[in-house]
Amino acid sequence: MTRLALFIALMLLSIAPVRAQVCTASISSINFGSIAPATSSSASVSGSVTVTCTGFVLNLPVRACINIGTGTAGASYAPRLAANGANTLQYNLYADTTGSTVWGSRHSASYGAVAVDIPLTLALGIASGSRTIPFYARMPAGQTSLVAGVYTSTFSGATQAEMTYQQYLLSAPSCSTLTPNSNPLSFTVSATVINDCTLAATNINFGTAGVLNSALSASGTLSVACTSDDPYSIALSAGSGSGASVADRRMTKAGGSEQVRYQLYQNAAFTTPWGDGTGGTATVAGTGTGASQAITVYARVLPQATPSAGNYMDTIVATITY
């Protein structure tokens, strides 16, 4: 009877399951969303990485290191790149909110980027532990030459994204040399550059005139900033004068109804009226560069019957289509 009991006990010990000591990691993709180079200065978003360790039988700490490479769109950490065909967008990934520590890899010591350490202290017994930390992505300002499209970079495989980990007794291993238990990760960085434009204008002032027996000339400026390679056209309205059209604009006396006729042109020779494409006028077409472009508006008052003295004004609406 005693031998049978001992035999059963040994059998129970031999079939007890052995728990694997494993750490896994998951990392979120980064999406900067819609970027308008002509109007946006910069963009910042954040992601997170979670490390989970299970099956460790001692309450010794575990060092887990997250290594992130340059991504498939570029070969540098200064900066990283996302690509849309041959076009590239600059950005970087950081371990801190201030953007002072570029998140790198044990393969990237020469770039000054660093792998990020995620220490875990496990409880007594067959232990498990989990920790989530944020990371940060920034797209710098000044990238006015970006063309519209979806920009991406992929991180996949040990040289681009991996976790290494090890349980240790006394001193923690360095992330720069920690190679055991390499687990590849996968995520993407993306941004969508959109066509966008801004439009600003200066006023046009003909100055002071007495008798309108000779032509008066003046000019103003439209400042246009559109996404690079984005075609646009600009139309000018008829104005607010009663009875006005794009072919016959009119300034109206302040506090009265008397008018002074005038016209707006695309050229200094005053031969191409600028309007909406009707009444013998044309719009002005251009292509964005990402930077501000100055377009001159030429104005002329032709000789006409002189109304009574006063201030004559009109309001024109400029509309940009892109």
C-alpha positions in Angstrom: 0.0 0.0 0.0 2.9 2.4 0.8 4.7 1.6 -2.4 1.5 2.3 -4.4 1.0 5.6 -2.7 4.6 6.6 -3.4 4.2 5.5 -7.0 1.2 7.7 -7.5 2.9 10.7 -6.0 5.8 10.3 -8.4 3.5 10.0 -11.3 1.7 13.2 -10.3 5.0 15.1 -10.1 6.1 13.9 -13.5 2.9 15.1 -15.3 2.8 18.5 -13.7 2.8 21.1 -16.5 5.9 23.2 -17.1 5.1 26.9 -17.6 7.1 28.7 -20.4 8.8 31.9 -19.4 7.6 34.3 -22.1 7.4 38.0 -22.7 5.3 39.5 -25.5 4.8 43.0 -26.7 2.2 45.0 -28.7 2.8 48.4 -30.2 0.3 50.9 -31.7 0.6 52.3 -35.2 1.0 56.1 -35.6 -1.3 58.2 -37.8 -0.7 61.9 -38.1 -4.1 62.4 -39.8 -4.6 65.1 -42.4 -1.7 67.5 -43.0 -2.2 70.8 -44.9 1.4 72.0 -45.6 0.2 75.5 -46.6 -1.6 76.1 -43.3 -0.3 73.5 -40.7 2.9 74.3 -38.8 3.6 70.9 -37.2 1.8 67.8 -36.0 2.2 65.7 -32.8 0.5 62.4 -31.9 1.3 59.6 -29.4 1.2 55.8 -29.3 1.9 53.1 -26.7 3.7 49.9 -26.3 2.6 47.1 -23.9 4.9 44.4 -22.6 3.5 41.3 -20.8 5.6 38.6 -19.2 4.2 35.3 -17.9 5.5 32.0 -16.5 8.5 33.3 -14.4 8.9 31.2 -11.3 11.1 33.6 -9.3 10.4 37.2 -8.2 13.5 38.5 -10.1 13.1 41.5 -12.3 12.9 41.3 -16.0 14.4 43.8 -18.4 12.5 44.3 -21.7 14.0 46.5 -24.4 12.0 47.9 -27.3 14.1 48.5 -30.4 12.7 50.7 -33.2 14.6 51.1 -36.5 14.4 53.8 -39.2 11.4 52.4 -41.0 11.2 51.2 -44.6 11.0 54.8 -46.1 14.4 55.9 -45.0 17.8 54.9 -43.6 18.3 57.7 -41.0 17.1 58.7 -37.6 17.8 62.3 -38.3 15.0 62.5 -39.3 12.9 59.5 -40.1 11.0 59.6 -43.3 7.5 58.5 -44.6 7.1 58.1 -48.3 4.6 58.7 -51.0 6.3 57.4 -54.1 9.5 59.5 -54.5 8.1 62.2 -52.2 9.0 62.1 -48.5 7.7 63.6 -45.3 10.0 64.1 -42.3 9.0 63.0 -38.7 10.5 61.3 -35.7 9.6 59.0 -32.8 10.5 60.0 -29.2 10.6 58.4 -25.8 9.7 61.6 -24.1 7.2 64.4 -24.4 9.8 67.1 -25.0 11.2 65.4 -28.1 14.8 65.3 -26.7 15.3 61.5 -26.9 14.8 59.8 -30.2 13.5 56.3 -29.8 16.0 54.0 -31.5 17.5 50.6 -31.5 20.4 48.5 -30.3 21.4 48.6 -34.0 21.5 52.4 -34.0 24.2 53.5 -31.6 25.9 55.6 -34.2 22.8 57.7 -34.7 22.5 58.7 -31.0 19.1 57.0 -30.8 18.4 54.7 -27.9 16.3 51.6 -27.3 13.8 52.1 -24.5 14.0 50.0 -21.4 10.7 48.7 -19.8 11.7 47.1 -16.4 9.2 44.7 -14.9 9.4 43.4 -11.3 7.5 40.1 -11.0 5.7 38.9 -7.9 6.5 35.7 -6.0 5.7 32.3 -7.4 4.7 31.7 -11.0 4.6 35.3 -11.9 3.2 37.5 -14.6 3.5 41.2 -15.1 2.5 43.9 -17.6 3.4 47.5 -18.3 2.3 50.0 -20.9 4.3 53.1 -21.7 3.7 55.9 -24.2 5.8 57.1 -27.1 5.5 60.3 -29.1 5.6 61.2 -32.8 6.3 64.6 -34.2 6.2 66.1 -37.7 8.3 69.3 -37.8 7.0 72.5 -39.4 8.3 74.0 -42.6 7.7 71.1 -45.0 6.0 73.3 -47.6 7.1 71.3 -50.6 4.9 68.2 -49.7 2.5 67.1 -52.4 -0.9 65.6 -51.7 -1.1 61.9 -51.0 -0.7 59.2 -48.3 2.8 58.9 -46.8 3.8 55.7 -45.0 6.7 53.9 -43.4 6.5 50.3 -42.1 8.3 48.8 -39.2 8.5 45.0 -39.3 11.1 42.4 -38.5 14.0 42.3 -36.0 16.0 45.2 -37.6 13.0 47.5 -37.7 11.0 46.7 -34.6 11.8 44.1 -31.9 11.6 43.4 -28.2 14.5 41.7 -26.4 14.2 40.6 -22.8 15.9 38.8 -20.0 15.4 38.0 -16.3 18.4 38.9 -14.2 19.7 38.5 -10.7 21.9 41.5 -9.8 22.6 44.1 -12.4 20.3 44.8 -15.3 21.7 44.0 -18.8 22.1 47.0 -21.1 19.5 47.5 -23.9 22.4 48.2 -26.3 23.7 44.7 -25.9 20.7 42.7 -24.8 20.1 40.1 -27.6 18.3 37.1 -26.0 14.7 36.3 -26.7 14.3 38.6 -29.8 10.6 39.0 -30.7 9.8 41.0 -33.8 7.1 43.6 -33.7 5.1 45.4 -36.5 3.5 48.8 -36.9 3.2 51.6 -39.4 3.5 55.4 -39.4 1.2 57.3 -41.8 0.1 60.8 -42.7 -2.3 62.1 -45.4 -1.2 65.3 -47.0 -4.2 67.2 -48.5 -4.6 70.0 -51.0 -5.3 73.2 -49.2 -4.9 76.9 -49.8 -4.9 80.2 -48.0 -5.7 83.6 -49.5 -5.1 87.1 -48.2 -5.4 90.6 -49.9 -4.2 94.2 -49.5 -6.6 97.1 -50.2 -6.4 99.1 -53.4 -6.4 102.9 -53.0 -6.6 105.3 -56.0 -5.7 108.2 -53.7 -7.2 111.7 -54.1 -8.5 113.0 -57.4 -10.2 116.2 -58.5 -11.8 116.1 -61.9 -11.8 112.6 -63.5 -10.6 113.7 -66.9 -7.6 111.3 -67.0 -7.1 107.7 -66.0 -6.2 106.8 -62.4 -4.2 103.6 -61.8 -3.5 101.7 -58.6 -2.7 98.1 -57.6 -3.0 95.6 -54.7 -1.7 92.2 -53.9 -3.2 88.8 -53.3 -1.1 86.4 -51.3 -1.8 82.8 -52.1 -0.3 79.7 -50.4 -1.4 76.3 -51.8 -0.1 72.7 -51.4 2.7 72.0 -53.8 1.6 70.9 -57.3 -2.0 71.8 -56.4 -3.6 73.7 -59.3 -5.9 76.6 -58.4 -7.8 79.5 -59.9 -8.9 82.8 -58.4 -12.0 84.7 -59.3 -12.9 88.3 -58.4 -16.6 89.2 -57.8 -18.5 92.1 -59.4 -18.3 94.1 -56.1 -21.0 95.5 -53.9 -21.9 98.6 -56.1 -25.6 98.8 -57.3 -25.8 97.7 -60.9 -22.2 96.5 -61.0 -21.0 93.5 -63.0 -17.5 91.9 -63.5 -17.3 93.9 -66.7 -18.5 97.2 -65.1 -17.4 97.6 -61.5 -18.5 100.6 -59.5 -17.4 102.4 -56.3 -20.2 104.1 -54.4 -20.1 107.3 -52.4 -20.1 106.8 -48.7 -23.6 107.8 -47.4 -24.9 108.3 -50.9 -25.7 106.6 -54.2 -23.3 108.4 -56.7 -20.8 106.1 -58.3 -17.3 106.0 -60.0 -16.8 103.3 -62.6 -13.5 101.3 -62.5 -12.1 97.9 -63.5 -9.6 95.3 -62.2 -7.0 93.6 -64.5 -4.6 90.8 -64.5 -1.8 92.7 -66.2 0.0 96.0 -66.0 -1.2 96.9 -69.6 -4.8 96.8 -68.4 -5.8 94.5 -71.3 -7.2 91.4 -69.4 -10.1 92.1 -67.0 -10.0 90.0 -63.9 -13.4 88.5 -63.0 -15.2 85.2 -62.9 -14.9 84.1 -66.5 -18.1 85.9 -67.7 -18.6 89.2 -69.4 -15.3 89.2 -71.2 -13.3 88.6 -67.9 -11.0 85.7 -66.9 -9.9 84.1 -63.7 -6.2 83.7 -62.8 -4.8 80.2 -62.7 -1.7 79.0 -60.9 0.0 76.0 -59.3 0.8 75.8 -55.6 4.4 75.6 -54.3 3.6 75.3 -50.6 5.0 78.8 -50.1 3.2 82.1 -50.4 2.9 83.5 -53.9 2.2 87.2 -54.6 -0.2 88.1 -57.4 -0.7 91.7 -58.4 -4.2 93.1 -59.0 -4.1 96.1 -61.3 -6.9 98.7 -61.1 -7.9 101.6 -63.3 -10.5 104.4 -63.3 -11.1 105.7 -66.9 -12.1 109.3 -67.6 -15.7 109.9 -66.8 -18.2 112.4 -65.6 -17.0 113.6 -62.1 -19.5 113.0 -59.3 -19.7 115.2 -56.2 -16.8 115.1 -53.7 -16.6 112.3 -51.2 -15.2 108.9 -50.4 -16.0 106.2 -52.9 -15.6 102.6 -52.0 -16.3 99.1 -53.2 -15.8 95.6 -51.7 -14.5 92.7 -53.9 -14.7 89.1 -52.9 -11.8 86.9 -54.1 -12.6 83.2 -54.3 -9.9 80.5 -54.8 -10.9 77.1 -56.2 -8.4 74.2 -55.9 
